[in-house]
Amino acid sequence: PACLLQILSYLGACDRLLKQGYEEGQVEEAMEMFQYSEKKAAEFLRLLAQFNDMGFQQNEIKEVLLLCGNQREKALEELVMK
């Protein structure tokens, strides 16, 4: 039952993130990267989309966000310096 609850929790989190307009592959990747923390995954996806809109490359954004622990200002500094 505990395992089932974790699966249902994961599916619920993914569903909520998908409804916010994120792509399925990105949602699954973000959930995995942040040990299934919906809050951290949501922040990562939000910042990924923001920086992507600014013209930065997705692979660089992901790397910087992971290194900076989703800290927007620090990540932006790193991206601008690249």
Number of C-alpha atoms within 10 A of each C-alpha: 6 7 8 9 10 12 12 12 14 17 13 13 21 22 14 15 22 16 10 12 9 17 12 13 10 16 23 18 13 22 23 13 14 16 10 18 14 21 12 17 25 21 16 26 23 15 20 24 16 14 20 15 10 9 9 17 13 13 10 15 22 19 13 21 22 14 13 15 14 20 15 18 10 14 22 17 11 16 17 8 7 7
